[in-house]
Amino acid sequence: MNNGDNNNSLELTRELVKSGARSAEQIASEYLGRINASGDNCFISMLDGLAQAREIDDKARFGFDGKLLGAVVAIKDNMRYIGSVTTCGSAILTDKDTEDCEAVKRLKAAGAVIVGKTNMDEFAMGSSNATSAYGNVLNPLDRTRVPGGSSGGSAAAVASGLCMAALGSDTGGSIRQPASYCGVVGLKPTLGSIDGSGMYALSQDMDQIGPITKTVDENRLMFEVLSGRSMEKAEVKGLTVGLVREFEHWYTEDTKKVIQRAKEVLSSIGCKFVEVSLPSADAAFATYRALGNTQSANNLRNIGSAQERTDKLGIEVKKRILIGEYVLAHPEIAERAKRVKNKIIGEFEKAFESCDIIVSPSAPSVAFKFTDDRNNKEIVYSDIFTQPPSIAGLPALSVPCVKCESGLPIGVQLVGKKNAENVLFEIGKLFER
Amino acid sequence: LTTNLLSCIIMLMTRQEFESLIIKANLNDADNDELFDITAQAIASLETLKLYDGESNE
């Protein structure tokens, strides 16, 4: 679809369908054709998209005008959709869903056409999409590289125009990191701001559904629909922007460019920069590992027999279950992790006493190449900037920021105070100019 | 550097404990050497928490 000057394909589609200039069925049919022609393995299964579109056209003729009227949307395959098998990227789940998850209900109520369920790391455990039982998703910007994960199918589908928007889920970076790798916009909203009922939980204390889109305006609209909140316009001129001292030792020549561009963009509207400190930031990974894997082990405990689990679960999932079991057997580790989690939360609260938003790269590198090396540093450390705000339950938006020498993008991560998504959207738009 | 060193030099999990975890996890992977190795490394990395846990630093 040619968007002309409008950078919100969702609004444009709504106008076209409302006016009768195009039908939701025509639009959905175009996208389905593109999906069928794509070889990037973004989708695990397709849904009844054309039937949904016809129903929306019927309703539109009688005045129905949802905010996402006719919008072509995909959902990550850890969200239940009635009649489909929600696989979570695993071979072990085969039962059909008996109802929609809450996020799907909201999308349907707003008039969206949900075309398919996107590929993902198995049980959302991974940062490359290479742990899916359904094969690798290819990054459409460079097919020798990963799209990121775990919401890699959603990010790649949006980036290659196979849908207008997609839902991902983010526990430690699973929306923001693939958004950075694929050059799209991804939001992890404030913890709890979108109802996750009906989504398979990885770690319910950190899991959050969020939208992935091409533009910030589209992301804002999706968030409004999913959260039921209206995003008031925020005044962002002259805000104070925090740069995290403890992140600096991770910076590379590429990620320094992200900070440089952020300074240029935000200085142009009178923002000033201050250094803030998150002394426990480097413990976020171990904290996430201890607390998140304990919940994962419990969440997956009743899935499959011993032989099915042995045969069908991937090694990354088994590893995380075992870590969880280890922590359950050593409760002092969980207690220690909870204390460190509280320290990280306190450090963010202190940092936000001296700034309005915190800016960092979304990822420490561009998308990396497919590899069999599980200890590859690019995999192990790909969430270093996204995990600390996840542990604190803060909203964080990744927006494409720079193109590196390789021609690949890195996003800027904008972290806000709780429920300050409107500030993040206003700031994020500045990076699109 | 500290985290990496800890991960390299501390292997907290014995093979016996691994086998016990395998049973708790309802898996039949007690002989899976690769799984043992990557799990042991991951568990060693949890030692990092001690460095940041001011209330009970040992």
Contacts between the chains, C-beta under 8 A, distances in Angstrom:
chain1	res1	chain2	res2	distance
A	279	B	52	7.8
A	280	B	52	4.8
A	282	B	3	6.9
A	282	B	48	7.6
A	282	B	52	7.8
A	283	B	48	5.8
A	283	B	49	6.1
A	283	B	51	7.1
A	283	B	52	3.9
A	285	B	45	7.5
A	285	B	48	7.5
A	286	B	3	7.8
A	286	B	45	5.8
A	286	B	46	5.4
A	286	B	47	7.9
A	286	B	48	4.1
A	286	B	49	5.0
A	287	B	49	6.8
A	289	B	42	6.7
A	289	B	45	6.8
A	289	B	46	6.5
A	290	B	46	5.6
A	290	B	49	6.7
A	297	B	25	7.0
A	301	B	26	7.4
A	304	B	26	8.0
A	305	B	26	7.7
A	306	B	26	4.8
A	306	B	27	6.3
A	306	B	28	5.4
A	307	B	28	6.3
A	309	B	25	7.6
A	309	B	26	5.7
A	309	B	27	5.4
A	309	B	28	8.0
A	310	B	27	5.2
A	310	B	28	4.2
A	310	B	29	5.7
A	313	B	27	7.7
A	315	B	34	6.7
A	315	B	35	5.9
A	315	B	38	7.1
A	318	B	25	7.2
A	318	B	27	6.2
A	318	B	29	6.4
A	318	B	32	8.0
A	318	B	35	5.7
A	318	B	39	8.0
A	319	B	35	6.5
A	319	B	38	5.3
A	319	B	39	5.1
A	319	B	42	6.1
A	321	B	25	4.8
A	321	B	27	7.6
A	322	B	18	7.5
A	322	B	21	4.9
A	322	B	22	7.3
A	322	B	25	5.7
A	322	B	35	7.4
A	322	B	39	4.7
A	323	B	39	6.6
A	323	B	42	5.4
A	323	B	43	6.1
A	323	B	46	7.8
A	325	B	21	4.6
A	325	B	24	4.6
A	325	B	25	5.2
A	326	B	13	6.9
A	326	B	17	7.8
A	326	B	21	5.9
A	326	B	39	7.8
A	326	B	43	5.4
A	327	B	46	7.4
A	328	B	24	7.8
A	329	B	20	7.8
A	329	B	21	7.3
A	329	B	24	7.5
A	333	B	46	5.7
A	333	B	49	7.0
A	336	B	49	4.7
A	336	B	50	7.0
A	336	B	53	4.7
A	336	B	56	6.7
A	337	B	46	7.9
A	337	B	49	5.7
A	339	B	53	5.3
A	339	B	54	8.0
A	339	B	55	5.7
A	339	B	56	7.5
A	340	B	49	5.5
A	340	B	52	5.0
A	340	B	53	5.6
A	343	B	52	6.7
A	343	B	54	7.3
A	374	B	38	5.9
A	375	B	38	7.9
A	375	B	41	7.5
